[in-house]
Amino acid sequence: MIKNGLFTIAIGFVVVILGLTDFEERRILILGIGILLIILGFTLYNKGEKKSD
């Protein structure tokens, strides 16, 4: 779960960067998806850390 969380966070950051450089019409949607991916990845990472302890 730790690796899945880190991968999801990385994809989320890439999507946020692409959202910041995209055109106005899809910017909010792409930024929202990126933020949701970062939150999901952080949650997966924390669950994996708690299980490994």
JODA-V969007 format. One record per backbone hydrogen bond with DSSP energy under -0.5 kcal/mol. CO is the residue of the C=O (numbers start at 1). NH is the residue of the N-H. If there is no record, write none. Layout:
<<CO,NH> <CO,NH>>
This chain:
<<1,5> <2,6> <3,7> <4,8> <5,9> <6,10> <7,11> <8,12> <9,13> <10,14> <11,15> <12,16> <13,17> <14,18> <15,19> <16,20> <17,21> <18,22> <23,26> <23,27> <26,30> <27,31> <28,32> <29,33> <30,34> <31,35> <32,36> <33,37> <34,38> <35,39> <36,40> <37,41> <38,42> <39,43> <40,44> <41,45> <42,46> <43,47> <44,48> <45,49> <46,50> <47,51> <48,52> <49,53>>
